Amino acid sequence: MRIRKATSQDARIIAELADMAAEGLEVADWRQKAGGQVDPLAVGQQVALDPKSHLYFENAYFAEDDNQIQGMVLVRKIPEESLEDIAPILEKEPEAIVLWELEQQITDHLAIEILAVYEDFRQKGLGQKLLDHAVQLTKDRGYEKLSLLAFEENQKAVPLYIRNGFEIMDRRPIPEEFDIPYTGDLVLMTKTIT
């Protein structure tokens, strides 16, 4: 198994893994943007090619074995955005305020946007290897903290993060508008890198 940097040719796979990690929220958004006329993953593919996007391919790394992608971590610096900057989004999706409130606390360091492993490759340590890669990237880029957002009820991901030194720093209730299998809180978790 090796970890490699994504290329622009990987944009559709980035979209697929991002949607898997977001429990279907990404495809729901892309389907709405496409107006039912286009494959939503094709919209996601274009998102992954956009340098201003949260899914920009230059920030993604794949766990791969025998040329088969098994998982991905996407690490980026979250830009500072004012309420005025996101007003057009909030007009259409007022529930997005929850994400903005948590993300704006981590604009001075790196964040894991996506950590996802295909189901066939889970329980084999790939999530740990991808997380270790994100920590190393953080060190290499000179940052002292690494953060992420997680659904607190996600009993596969949250224990992994806690075992690796991430602490819950803040939380917000998951909006009912998020059509996902979790209730409870969306949590901001941060690890200090030594």
ABEGO torsion letter per residue (X at the ends): XBBBBBBAAAAAAAAAAAAAAAGGAAAAAAAAAAGGABBAAAAAAAAAABAABAABAAABBBBBBGGBBABBBBBBBBBBBBAAAAAAAAAABAAAAAAAAAAAAAAABBBBABBBBBAAABGAGAAAAAAAAAAAAAAAAGBABBBBBBBAABAAAAAAAAAAGBBBABBBBBBAABBBABBEBBBBBBBBBX
